[in-house]
């Protein structure tokens, strides 16, 4: 206990000496940077361009350009298979054979209606 107390006191003394030295060094470096920034540029020297993050509107525009444009042939038409797709989705994970047969029969009937020239 006594030794840990001595070590703690020694660390506090060391810390009390190092903190002002670090503060002085940091202040000197800051002052040097300020002075360097005030120096005029030479004729052949150009300042570095600032690196700024893109504006939100630019990011949104870039993201929008990355989205592929799909060209669906039936985008403006009514989906003729909509009811069939609904019935297929409604079958669920474990449909009975009768339920599947009913959906297949409906799909075949609709196919005959939609493509009469094939029959």
Backbone atoms as SQL, in Angstrom:
CREATE TABLE atoms (id INTEGER PRIMARY KEY, chain TEXT, resi INTEGER, resn TEXT, atom TEXT, x REAL, y REAL, z REAL);
INSERT INTO atoms VALUES
  (1, 'A', 1, 'UNK', 'N', 0.831, -1.195, 0.000),
  (2, 'A', 1, 'UNK', 'CA', 0.000, 0.000, 0.000),
  (3, 'A', 1, 'UNK', 'C', 0.871, 1.253, 0.000),
  (4, 'A', 2, 'UNK', 'N', 1.909, 1.224, 0.813),
  (5, 'A', 2, 'UNK', 'CA', 2.803, 2.381, 0.927),
  (6, 'A', 2, 'UNK', 'C', 3.548, 2.612, -0.376),
  (7, 'A', 3, 'UNK', 'N', 3.984, 1.497, -1.018),
  (8, 'A', 3, 'UNK', 'CA', 4.721, 1.651, -2.275),
  (9, 'A', 3, 'UNK', 'C', 3.818, 2.174, -3.387),
  (10, 'A', 4, 'UNK', 'N', 2.576, 1.697, -3.456),
  (11, 'A', 4, 'UNK', 'CA', 1.661, 2.187, -4.488),
  (12, 'A', 4, 'UNK', 'C', 1.353, 3.666, -4.262),
  (13, 'A', 5, 'UNK', 'N', 1.290, 4.079, -3.029),
  (14, 'A', 5, 'UNK', 'CA', 1.072, 5.485, -2.718),
  (15, 'A', 5, 'UNK', 'C', 2.270, 6.322, -3.170),
  (16, 'A', 6, 'UNK', 'N', 3.490, 5.802, -2.943),
  (17, 'A', 6, 'UNK', 'CA', 4.703, 6.518, -3.388),
  (18, 'A', 6, 'UNK', 'C', 4.741, 6.595, -4.919),
  (19, 'A', 7, 'UNK', 'N', 4.384, 5.470, -5.566),
  (20, 'A', 7, 'UNK', 'CA', 4.408, 5.461, -7.023),
  (21, 'A', 7, 'UNK', 'C', 3.379, 6.449, -7.576),
  (22, 'A', 8, 'UNK', 'N', 2.217, 6.503, -6.945),
  (23, 'A', 8, 'UNK', 'CA', 1.187, 7.430, -7.364),
  (24, 'A', 8, 'UNK', 'C', 1.652, 8.874, -7.210),
  (25, 'A', 9, 'UNK', 'N', 2.310, 9.163, -6.093),
  (26, 'A', 9, 'UNK', 'CA', 2.815, 10.524, -5.854),
  (27, 'A', 9, 'UNK', 'C', 3.889, 10.879, -6.882),
  (28, 'A', 10, 'UNK', 'N', 4.759, 9.909, -7.209),
  (29, 'A', 10, 'UNK', 'CA', 5.807, 10.155, -8.205),
  (30, 'A', 10, 'UNK', 'C', 5.191, 10.417, -9.580),
  (31, 'A', 11, 'UNK', 'N', 4.142, 9.664, -9.922),
  (32, 'A', 11, 'UNK', 'CA', 3.478, 9.883, -11.200),
  (33, 'A', 11, 'UNK', 'C', 2.796, 11.245, -11.249),
  (34, 'A', 12, 'UNK', 'N', 2.237, 11.677, -10.118),
  (35, 'A', 12, 'UNK', 'CA', 1.601, 12.996, -10.077),
  (36, 'A', 12, 'UNK', 'C', 2.636, 14.097, -10.277),
  (37, 'A', 13, 'UNK', 'N', 3.794, 13.946, -9.660),
  (38, 'A', 13, 'UNK', 'CA', 4.866, 14.948, -9.823),
  (39, 'A', 13, 'UNK', 'C', 5.331, 14.972, -11.279),
  (40, 'A', 14, 'UNK', 'N', 5.540, 13.771, -11.850),
  (41, 'A', 14, 'UNK', 'CA', 5.969, 13.682, -13.240),
  (42, 'A', 14, 'UNK', 'C', 4.919, 14.306, -14.160),
  (43, 'A', 15, 'UNK', 'N', 3.646, 14.024, -13.895),
  (44, 'A', 15, 'UNK', 'CA', 2.564, 14.574, -14.693),
  (45, 'A', 15, 'UNK', 'C', 2.537, 16.095, -14.579),
  (46, 'A', 16, 'UNK', 'N', 2.711, 16.614, -13.380),
  (47, 'A', 16, 'UNK', 'CA', 2.709, 18.063, -13.165),
  (48, 'A', 16, 'UNK', 'C', 3.854, 18.745, -13.894),
  (49, 'A', 17, 'UNK', 'N', 4.953, 18.027, -14.127),
  (50, 'A', 17, 'UNK', 'CA', 6.080, 18.607, -14.861),
  (51, 'A', 17, 'UNK', 'C', 5.869, 18.483, -16.376),
  (52, 'A', 18, 'UNK', 'N', 5.287, 17.375, -16.805),
  (53, 'A', 18, 'UNK', 'CA', 5.145, 17.132, -18.239),
  (54, 'A', 18, 'UNK', 'C', 4.020, 17.952, -18.865),
  (55, 'A', 19, 'UNK', 'N', 2.946, 18.172, -18.154),
  (56, 'A', 19, 'UNK', 'CA', 1.802, 18.873, -18.731),
  (57, 'A', 19, 'UNK', 'C', 2.178, 20.291, -19.169),
  (58, 'A', 20, 'UNK', 'N', 2.812, 21.096, -18.328),
  (59, 'A', 20, 'UNK', 'CA', 3.183, 22.438, -18.809),
  (60, 'A', 20, 'UNK', 'C', 4.172, 22.391, -19.971),
  (61, 'A', 21, 'UNK', 'N', 5.095, 21.411, -19.961),
  (62, 'A', 21, 'UNK', 'CA', 6.052, 21.310, -21.063),
  (63, 'A', 21, 'UNK', 'C', 5.330, 20.959, -22.366),
  (64, 'A', 22, 'UNK', 'N', 4.371, 20.027, -22.291),
  (65, 'A', 22, 'UNK', 'CA', 3.590, 19.672, -23.483),
  (66, 'A', 22, 'UNK', 'C', 2.746, 20.845, -23.963),
  (67, 'A', 23, 'UNK', 'N', 2.166, 21.579, -23.029),
  (68, 'A', 23, 'UNK', 'CA', 1.371, 22.752, -23.394),
  (69, 'A', 23, 'UNK', 'C', 2.231, 23.798, -24.102),
  (70, 'A', 24, 'UNK', 'N', 3.426, 24.023, -23.597),
  (71, 'A', 24, 'UNK', 'CA', 4.330, 25.011, -24.200),
  (72, 'A', 24, 'UNK', 'C', 4.742, 24.558, -25.602),
  (73, 'A', 25, 'UNK', 'N', 5.051, 23.249, -25.759),
  (74, 'A', 25, 'UNK', 'CA', 5.443, 22.726, -27.072),
  (75, 'A', 25, 'UNK', 'C', 4.278, 22.848, -28.060),
  (76, 'A', 26, 'UNK', 'N', 3.062, 22.505, -27.621),
  (77, 'A', 26, 'UNK', 'CA', 1.891, 22.623, -28.495),
  (78, 'A', 26, 'UNK', 'C', 1.612, 24.071, -28.884),
  (79, 'A', 27, 'UNK', 'N', 1.768, 24.983, -27.951),
  (80, 'A', 27, 'UNK', 'CA', 1.559, 26.403, -28.246),
  (81, 'A', 27, 'UNK', 'C', 2.589, 26.897, -29.256),
  (82, 'A', 28, 'UNK', 'N', 3.843, 26.452, -29.111),
  (83, 'A', 28, 'UNK', 'CA', 4.893, 26.863, -30.048),
  (84, 'A', 28, 'UNK', 'C', 4.598, 26.319, -31.451),
  (85, 'A', 29, 'UNK', 'N', 4.138, 25.059, -31.540),
  (86, 'A', 29, 'UNK', 'CA', 3.819, 24.483, -32.851),
  (87, 'A', 29, 'UNK', 'C', 2.640, 25.213, -33.480),
  (88, 'A', 30, 'UNK', 'N', 1.656, 25.577, -32.688),
  (89, 'A', 30, 'UNK', 'CA', 0.502, 26.305, -33.205),
  (90, 'A', 30, 'UNK', 'C', 0.926, 27.677, -33.714),
  (91, 'A', 31, 'UNK', 'N', 1.748, 28.348, -32.942),
  (92, 'A', 31, 'UNK', 'CA', 2.221, 29.671, -33.346),
  (93, 'A', 31, 'UNK', 'C', 3.014, 29.586, -34.649),
  (94, 'A', 32, 'UNK', 'N', 3.846, 28.546, -34.790),
  (95, 'A', 32, 'UNK', 'CA', 4.622, 28.370, -36.018),
  (96, 'A', 32, 'UNK', 'C', 3.703, 28.143, -37.219),
  (97, 'A', 33, 'UNK', 'N', 2.657, 27.353, -37.030),
  (98, 'A', 33, 'UNK', 'CA', 1.708, 27.115, -38.117),
  (99, 'A', 33, 'UNK', 'C', 0.981, 28.399, -38.518),
  (100, 'A', 34, 'UNK', 'N', 0.642, 29.215, -37.520),
  (101, 'A', 34, 'UNK', 'CA', -0.016, 30.488, -37.830),
  (102, 'A', 34, 'UNK', 'C', 0.915, 31.402, -38.617),
  (103, 'A', 35, 'UNK', 'N', 2.167, 31.448, -38.221),
  (104, 'A', 35, 'UNK', 'CA', 3.139, 32.291, -38.934),
  (105, 'A', 35, 'UNK', 'C', 3.366, 31.774, -40.353),
  (106, 'A', 36, 'UNK', 'N', 3.439, 30.454, -40.515),
  (107, 'A', 36, 'UNK', 'CA', 3.613, 29.884, -41.848),
  (108, 'A', 36, 'UNK', 'C', 2.419, 30.217, -42.737),
  (109, 'A', 37, 'UNK', 'N', 1.243, 30.228, -42.151),
  (110, 'A', 37, 'UNK', 'CA', 0.047, 30.523, -42.920),
  (111, 'A', 37, 'UNK', 'C', -0.008, 31.983, -43.341),
  (112, 'A', 38, 'UNK', 'N', 0.631, 32.872, -42.591),
  (113, 'A', 38, 'UNK', 'CA', 0.615, 34.304, -42.913),
  (114, 'A', 38, 'UNK', 'C', 1.636, 34.675, -43.976),
  (115, 'A', 39, 'UNK', 'N', 2.625, 33.820, -44.218),
  (116, 'A', 39, 'UNK', 'CA', 3.660, 34.138, -45.200),
  (117, 'A', 39, 'UNK', 'C', 3.027, 34.229, -46.580),
  (118, 'A', 40, 'UNK', 'N', 3.457, 35.231, -47.368),
  (119, 'A', 40, 'UNK', 'CA', 2.904, 35.342, -48.716),
  (120, 'A', 40, 'UNK', 'C', 3.395, 34.179, -49.592),
  (121, 'A', 41, 'UNK', 'N', 2.577, 33.836, -50.558),
  (122, 'A', 41, 'UNK', 'CA', 2.940, 32.758, -51.463),
  (123, 'A', 41, 'UNK', 'C', 3.930, 33.264, -52.503),
  (124, 'A', 42, 'UNK', 'N', 4.834, 32.395, -52.886),
  (125, 'A', 42, 'UNK', 'CA', 5.744, 32.749, -53.973),
  (126, 'A', 42, 'UNK', 'C', 4.968, 32.680, -55.277),
  (127, 'A', 43, 'UNK', 'N', 5.566, 33.246, -56.310),
  (128, 'A', 43, 'UNK', 'CA', 4.871, 33.318, -57.583),
  (129, 'A', 43, 'UNK', 'C', 4.593, 31.934, -58.172),
  (130, 'A', 44, 'UNK', 'N', 5.514, 30.983, -57.973),
  (131, 'A', 44, 'UNK', 'CA', 5.360, 29.653, -58.547),
  (132, 'A', 44, 'UNK', 'C', 4.668, 28.676, -57.593),
  (133, 'A', 45, 'UNK', 'N', 4.196, 29.186, -56.483),
  (134, 'A', 45, 'UNK', 'CA', 3.589, 28.319, -55.473),
  (135, 'A', 45, 'UNK', 'C', 2.091, 28.579, -55.417),
  (136, 'A', 46, 'UNK', 'N', 1.321, 27.538, -55.388),
  (137, 'A', 46, 'UNK', 'CA', -0.125, 27.664, -55.289),
  (138, 'A', 46, 'UNK', 'C', -0.583, 26.971, -54.017),
  (139, 'A', 47, 'UNK', 'N', -1.588, 27.512, -53.395),
  (140, 'A', 47, 'UNK', 'CA', -2.083, 26.853, -52.184),
  (141, 'A', 47, 'UNK', 'C', -2.761, 25.539, -52.544),
  (142, 'A', 48, 'UNK', 'N', -2.736, 24.617, -51.623),
  (143, 'A', 48, 'UNK', 'CA', -3.438, 23.354, -51.817),
  (144, 'A', 48, 'UNK', 'C', -4.934, 23.628, -51.846),
  (145, 'A', 49, 'UNK', 'N', -5.604, 22.959, -52.739),
  (146, 'A', 49, 'UNK', 'CA', -7.059, 23.105, -52.818),
  (147, 'A', 49, 'UNK', 'C', -7.683, 22.488, -51.576),
  (148, 'A', 50, 'UNK', 'N', -8.649, 23.150, -51.005),
  (149, 'A', 50, 'UNK', 'CA', -9.280, 22.581, -49.824),
  (150, 'A', 50, 'UNK', 'C', -10.045, 21.308, -50.194),
  (151, 'A', 51, 'UNK', 'N', -9.964, 20.335, -49.330),
  (152, 'A', 51, 'UNK', 'CA', -10.683, 19.090, -49.547),
  (153, 'A', 51, 'UNK', 'C', -11.951, 19.158, -48.717),
  (154, 'A', 52, 'UNK', 'N', -13.050, 19.286, -49.408),
  (155, 'A', 52, 'UNK', 'CA', -14.344, 19.398, -48.739),
  (156, 'A', 52, 'UNK', 'C', -15.192, 18.188, -49.095),
  (157, 'A', 53, 'UNK', 'N', -16.021, 17.756, -48.170),
  (158, 'A', 53, 'UNK', 'CA', -16.923, 16.651, -48.523),
  (159, 'A', 53, 'UNK', 'C', -17.947, 17.149, -49.535),
  (160, 'A', 54, 'UNK', 'N', -18.447, 16.251, -50.393),
  (161, 'A', 54, 'UNK', 'CA', -19.438, 16.690, -51.377),
  (162, 'A', 54, 'UNK', 'C', -20.727, 17.131, -50.691),
  (163, 'A', 55, 'UNK', 'N', -21.418, 18.049, -51.345),
  (164, 'A', 55, 'UNK', 'CA', -22.690, 18.508, -50.807),
  (165, 'A', 55, 'UNK', 'C', -23.701, 17.378, -50.893),
  (166, 'A', 56, 'UNK', 'N', -24.702, 17.429, -50.071),
  (167, 'A', 56, 'UNK', 'CA', -25.703, 16.368, -50.013),
  (168, 'A', 56, 'UNK', 'C', -26.398, 16.198, -51.363),
  (169, 'A', 57, 'UNK', 'N', -26.661, 17.292, -52.061),
  (170, 'A', 57, 'UNK', 'CA', -27.330, 17.192, -53.356),
  (171, 'A', 57, 'UNK', 'C', -26.456, 16.460, -54.362),
  (172, 'A', 58, 'UNK', 'N', -25.131, 16.651, -54.295),
  (173, 'A', 58, 'UNK', 'CA', -24.222, 15.937, -55.195),
  (174, 'A', 58, 'UNK', 'C', -24.230, 14.446, -54.888),
  (175, 'A', 59, 'UNK', 'N', -24.257, 14.108, -53.612),
  (176, 'A', 59, 'UNK', 'CA', -24.266, 12.700, -53.221),
  (177, 'A', 59, 'UNK', 'C', -25.545, 12.032, -53.718),
  (178, 'A', 60, 'UNK', 'N', -26.671, 12.704, -53.551),
  (179, 'A', 60, 'UNK', 'CA', -27.950, 12.139, -53.991),
  (180, 'A', 60, 'UNK', 'C', -27.952, 11.963, -55.502),
  (181, 'A', 61, 'UNK', 'N', -27.406, 12.948, -56.225),
  (182, 'A', 61, 'UNK', 'CA', -27.340, 12.855, -57.683),
  (183, 'A', 61, 'UNK', 'C', -26.466, 11.685, -58.112),
  (184, 'A', 62, 'UNK', 'N', -25.323, 11.515, -57.455),
  (185, 'A', 62, 'UNK', 'CA', -24.434, 10.395, -57.782),
  (186, 'A', 62, 'UNK', 'C', -25.110, 9.069, -57.487),
  (187, 'A', 63, 'UNK', 'N', -25.829, 8.989, -56.384),
  (188, 'A', 63, 'UNK', 'CA', -26.522, 7.749, -56.050),
  (189, 'A', 63, 'UNK', 'C', -27.630, 7.462, -57.057),
  (190, 'A', 64, 'UNK', 'N', -28.321, 8.493, -57.493),
  (191, 'A', 64, 'UNK', 'CA', -29.398, 8.307, -58.460),
  (192, 'A', 64, 'UNK', 'C', -28.844, 7.820, -59.794),
  (193, 'A', 65, 'UNK', 'N', -27.663, 8.303, -60.172),
  (194, 'A', 65, 'UNK', 'CA', -27.049, 7.851, -61.422),
  (195, 'A', 65, 'UNK', 'C', -26.628, 6.392, -61.341),
  (196, 'A', 66, 'UNK', 'N', -26.348, 5.918, -60.147),
  (197, 'A', 66, 'UNK', 'CA', -25.894, 4.541, -59.985),
  (198, 'A', 66, 'UNK', 'C', -27.048, 3.540, -60.060),
  (199, 'A', 67, 'UNK', 'N', -28.276, 4.006, -59.924),
  (200, 'A', 67, 'UNK', 'CA', -29.435, 3.110, -59.981),
  (201, 'A', 67, 'UNK', 'C', -29.731, 2.797, -61.439),
  (202, 'A', 68, 'UNK', 'N', -29.712, 1.521, -61.806),
  (203, 'A', 68, 'UNK', 'CA', -29.977, 1.188, -63.214),
  (204, 'A', 68, 'UNK', 'C', -31.434, 1.472, -63.576),
  (205, 'A', 69, 'UNK', 'N', -31.606, 1.914, -64.795),
  (206, 'A', 69, 'UNK', 'CA', -32.949, 2.206, -65.290),
  (207, 'A', 69, 'UNK', 'C', -33.466, 0.936, -65.949),
  (208, 'A', 70, 'UNK', 'N', -34.588, 0.460, -65.484),
  (209, 'A', 70, 'UNK', 'CA', -35.166, -0.753, -66.059),
  (210, 'A', 70, 'UNK', 'C', -36.177, -0.363, -67.118),
  (211, 'A', 71, 'UNK', 'N', -36.185, -1.119, -68.168),
  (212, 'A', 71, 'UNK', 'CA', -37.111, -0.865, -69.262),
  (213, 'A', 71, 'UNK', 'C', -38.085, -2.032, -69.344),
  (214, 'A', 72, 'UNK', 'N', -39.129, -1.937, -68.588),
  (215, 'A', 72, 'UNK', 'CA', -40.141, -2.982, -68.584),
  (216, 'A', 72, 'UNK', 'C', -41.100, -2.741, -69.737),
  (217, 'A', 73, 'UNK', 'N', -41.380, -3.780, -70.502),
  (218, 'A', 73, 'UNK', 'CA', -42.277, -3.627, -71.637),
  (219, 'A', 73, 'UNK', 'C', -43.713, -3.406, -71.194),
  (220, 'A', 74, 'UNK', 'N', -44.031, -3.864, -69.996),
  (221, 'A', 74, 'UNK', 'CA', -45.418, -3.736, -69.550),
  (222, 'A', 74, 'UNK', 'C', -45.554, -2.718, -68.423),
  (223, 'A', 75, 'UNK', 'N', -44.664, -1.734, -68.389),
  (224, 'A', 75, 'UNK', 'CA', -44.719, -0.776, -67.286),
  (225, 'A', 75, 'UNK', 'C', -45.989, 0.073, -67.324),
  (226, 'A', 76, 'UNK', 'N', -46.477, 0.356, -68.533),
  (227, 'A', 76, 'UNK', 'CA', -47.680, 1.178, -68.650),
  (228, 'A', 76, 'UNK', 'C', -48.940, 0.337, -68.811),
  (229, 'A', 77, 'UNK', 'N', -48.778, -0.961, -68.979),
  (230, 'A', 77, 'UNK', 'CA', -49.921, -1.833, -69.167),
  (231, 'A', 77, 'UNK', 'C', -50.357, -2.426, -67.837),
  (232, 'A', 78, 'UNK', 'N', -51.586, -2.904, -67.837),
  (233, 'A', 78, 'UNK', 'CA', -52.084, -3.631, -66.681),
  (234, 'A', 78, 'UNK', 'C', -51.494, -5.028, -66.755),
  (235, 'A', 79, 'UNK', 'N', -50.988, -5.524, -65.664),
  (236, 'A', 79, 'UNK', 'CA', -50.386, -6.849, -65.644),
  (237, 'A', 79, 'UNK', 'C', -51.493, -7.894, -65.774),
  (238, 'A', 80, 'UNK', 'N', -51.483, -8.614, -66.889),
  (239, 'A', 80, 'UNK', 'CA', -52.544, -9.583, -67.140),
  (240, 'A', 80, 'UNK', 'C', -52.415, -10.800, -66.235),
  (241, 'A', 81, 'UNK', 'N', -51.238, -11.007, -65.679),
  (242, 'A', 81, 'UNK', 'CA', -51.021, -12.151, -64.800),
  (243, 'A', 81, 'UNK', 'C', -51.171, -11.792, -63.325),
  (244, 'A', 82, 'UNK', 'N', -51.638, -10.593, -63.050),
  (245, 'A', 82, 'UNK', 'CA', -51.689, -10.126, -61.657),
  (246, 'A', 82, 'UNK', 'C', -52.493, -11.076, -60.767),
  (247, 'A', 83, 'UNK', 'N', -53.681, -11.434, -61.194),
  (248, 'A', 83, 'UNK', 'CA', -54.528, -12.298, -60.371),
  (249, 'A', 83, 'UNK', 'C', -53.885, -13.671, -60.182),
  (250, 'A', 84, 'UNK', 'N', -53.249, -14.185, -61.228),
  (251, 'A', 84, 'UNK', 'CA', -52.573, -15.475, -61.124),
  (252, 'A', 84, 'UNK', 'C', -51.417, -15.392, -60.122),
  (253, 'A', 85, 'UNK', 'N', -50.648, -14.303, -60.198),
  (254, 'A', 85, 'UNK', 'CA', -49.523, -14.117, -59.267),
  (255, 'A', 85, 'UNK', 'C', -50.016, -14.019, -57.822),
  (256, 'A', 86, 'UNK', 'N', -51.130, -13.355, -57.643),
  (257, 'A', 86, 'UNK', 'CA', -51.709, -13.236, -56.299),
  (258, 'A', 86, 'UNK', 'C', -52.109, -14.613, -55.790),
  (259, 'A', 87, 'UNK', 'N', -52.752, -15.386, -56.654),
  (260, 'A', 87, 'UNK', 'CA', -53.173, -16.728, -56.237),
  (261, 'A', 87, 'UNK', 'C', -51.963, -17.625, -55.956),
  (262, 'A', 88, 'UNK', 'N', -50.914, -17.501, -56.766),
  (263, 'A', 88, 'UNK', 'CA', -49.704, -18.294, -56.526),
  (264, 'A', 88, 'UNK', 'C', -49.065, -17.910, -55.198),
  (265, 'A', 89, 'UNK', 'N', -49.003, -16.618, -54.917),
  (266, 'A', 89, 'UNK', 'CA', -48.401, -16.158, -53.663),
  (267, 'A', 89, 'UNK', 'C', -49.226, -16.587, -52.470),
  (268, 'A', 90, 'UNK', 'N', -50.537, -16.667, -52.662),
  (269, 'A', 90, 'UNK', 'CA', -51.422, -17.037, -51.558),
  (270, 'A', 90, 'UNK', 'C', -51.328, -18.516, -51.205),
  (271, 'A', 91, 'UNK', 'N', -50.715, -19.305, -52.071),
  (272, 'A', 91, 'UNK', 'CA', -50.582, -20.732, -51.769),
  (273, 'A', 91, 'UNK', 'C', -49.759, -20.974, -50.510),
  (274, 'A', 92, 'UNK', 'N', -48.787, -20.130, -50.268),
  (275, 'A', 92, 'UNK', 'CA', -47.981, -20.279, -49.056),
  (276, 'A', 92, 'UNK', 'C', -46.897, -21.327, -49.224),
  (277, 'A', 93, 'UNK', 'N', -46.360, -21.787, -48.100),
  (278, 'A', 93, 'UNK', 'CA', -45.225, -22.700, -48.114),
  (279, 'A', 93, 'UNK', 'C', -45.629, -24.164, -48.283),
  (280, 'A', 94, 'UNK', 'N', -46.799, -24.537, -47.814),
  (281, 'A', 94, 'UNK', 'CA', -47.175, -25.941, -47.816),
  (282, 'A', 94, 'UNK', 'C', -48.614, -26.115, -48.319),
  (283, 'A', 95, 'UNK', 'N', -48.858, -25.846, -49.629),
  (284, 'A', 95, 'UNK', 'CA', -50.226, -25.953, -50.122),
  (285, 'A', 95, 'UNK', 'C', -50.612, -27.410, -50.377),
  (286, 'A', 96, 'UNK', 'N', -51.902, -27.656, -50.367),
  (287, 'A', 96, 'UNK', 'CA', -52.389, -28.998, -50.688),
  (288, 'A', 96, 'UNK', 'C', -52.374, -29.168, -52.207),
  (289, 'A', 97, 'UNK', 'N', -52.471, -30.387, -52.647),
  (290, 'A', 97, 'UNK', 'CA', -52.474, -30.662, -54.089),
  (291, 'A', 97, 'UNK', 'C', -53.687, -30.033, -54.762),
  (292, 'A', 98, 'UNK', 'N', -54.833, -30.036, -54.083),
  (293, 'A', 98, 'UNK', 'CA', -56.036, -29.435, -54.651),
  (294, 'A', 98, 'UNK', 'C', -55.862, -27.927, -54.864),
  (295, 'A', 99, 'UNK', 'N', -55.239, -27.254, -53.883),
  (296, 'A', 99, 'UNK', 'CA', -55.006, -25.807, -54.004),
  (297, 'A', 99, 'UNK', 'C', -54.073, -25.510, -55.180),
  (298, 'A', 100, 'UNK', 'N', -53.026, -26.312, -55.323),
  (299, 'A', 100, 'UNK', 'CA', -52.096, -26.104, -56.435),
  (300, 'A', 100, 'UNK', 'C', -52.790, -26.365, -57.771),
  (301, 'A', 101, 'UNK', 'N', -53.588, -27.416, -57.838),
  (302, 'A', 101, 'UNK', 'CA', -54.300, -27.735, -59.077),
  (303, 'A', 101, 'UNK', 'C', -55.258, -26.613, -59.462),
  (304, 'A', 102, 'UNK', 'N', -55.938, -26.028, -58.477),
  (305, 'A', 102, 'UNK', 'CA', -56.871, -24.933, -58.750),
  (306, 'A', 102, 'UNK', 'C', -56.135, -23.727, -59.330),
  (307, 'A', 103, 'UNK', 'N', -54.961, -23.406, -58.786),
  (308, 'A', 103, 'UNK', 'CA', -54.186, -22.263, -59.292),
  (309, 'A', 103, 'UNK', 'C', -53.662, -22.562, -60.693),
  (310, 'A', 104, 'UNK', 'N', -53.205, -23.774, -60.930),
  (311, 'A', 104, 'UNK', 'CA', -52.721, -24.154, -62.260),
  (312, 'A', 104, 'UNK', 'C', -53.861, -24.064, -63.273),
  (313, 'A', 105, 'UNK', 'N', -55.020, -24.560, -62.910),
  (314, 'A', 105, 'UNK', 'CA', -56.177, -24.494, -63.814),
  (315, 'A', 105, 'UNK', 'C', -56.539, -23.053, -64.122),
  (316, 'A', 106, 'UNK', 'N', -56.516, -22.193, -63.117),
  (317, 'A', 106, 'UNK', 'CA', -56.804, -20.773, -63.335),
  (318, 'A', 106, 'UNK', 'C', -55.768, -20.174, -64.291),
  (319, 'A', 107, 'UNK', 'N', -54.495, -20.489, -64.055),
  (320, 'A', 107, 'UNK', 'CA', -53.438, -19.958, -64.922),
  (321, 'A', 107, 'UNK', 'C', -53.601, -20.408, -66.368),
  (322, 'A', 108, 'UNK', 'N', -53.954, -21.678, -66.572),
  (323, 'A', 108, 'UNK', 'CA', -54.154, -22.178, -67.940),
  (324, 'A', 108, 'UNK', 'C', -55.347, -21.512, -68.607),
  (325, 'A', 109, 'UNK', 'N', -56.427, -21.300, -67.842),
  (326, 'A', 109, 'UNK', 'CA', -57.593, -20.591, -68.386),
  (327, 'A', 109, 'UNK', 'C', -57.220, -19.174, -68.806),
  (328, 'A', 110, 'UNK', 'N', -56.478, -18.497, -67.965),
  (329, 'A', 110, 'UNK', 'CA', -56.062, -17.134, -68.284),
  (330, 'A', 110, 'UNK', 'C', -55.139, -17.113, -69.498),
  (331, 'A', 111, 'UNK', 'N', -54.284, -18.114, -69.613),
  (332, 'A', 111, 'UNK', 'CA', -53.379, -18.185, -70.762),
  (333, 'A', 111, 'UNK', 'C', -54.177, -18.343, -72.055),
  (334, 'A', 112, 'UNK', 'N', -55.222, -19.157, -71.999),
  (335, 'A', 112, 'UNK', 'CA', -56.078, -19.312, -73.186),
  (336, 'A', 112, 'UNK', 'C', -56.762, -17.994, -73.544),
  (337, 'A', 113, 'UNK', 'N', -57.165, -17.238, -72.525),
  (338, 'A', 113, 'UNK', 'CA', -57.819, -15.945, -72.776),
  (339, 'A', 113, 'UNK', 'C', -56.821, -14.936, -73.327),
  (340, 'A', 114, 'UNK', 'N', -55.621, -14.898, -72.745),
  (341, 'A', 114, 'UNK', 'CA', -54.619, -13.902, -73.140),
  (342, 'A', 114, 'UNK', 'C', -53.975, -14.231, -74.479),
  (343, 'A', 115, 'UNK', 'N', -53.870, -15.503, -74.821),
  (344, 'A', 115, 'UNK', 'CA', -53.214, -15.893, -76.075),
  (345, 'A', 115, 'UNK', 'C', -54.108, -16.861, -76.854),
  (346, 'A', 116, 'UNK', 'N', -55.242, -16.381, -77.365),
  (347, 'A', 116, 'UNK', 'CA', -56.168, -17.278, -78.076),
  (348, 'A', 116, 'UNK', 'C', -55.584, -17.820, -79.379),
  (349, 'A', 117, 'UNK', 'N', -54.644, -17.091, -79.968),
  (350, 'A', 117, 'UNK', 'CA', -54.090, -17.548, -81.241),
  (351, 'A', 117, 'UNK', 'C', -53.165, -18.748, -81.072),
  (352, 'A', 118, 'UNK', 'N', -52.806, -19.123, -79.852),
  (353, 'A', 118, 'UNK', 'CA', -51.964, -20.285, -79.614),
  (354, 'A', 118, 'UNK', 'C', -52.771, -21.568, -79.475),
  (355, 'A', 119, 'UNK', 'N', -54.104, -21.450, -79.401),
  (356, 'A', 119, 'UNK', 'CA', -54.948, -22.633, -79.188),
  (357, 'A', 119, 'UNK', 'C', -55.808, -22.898, -80.381);
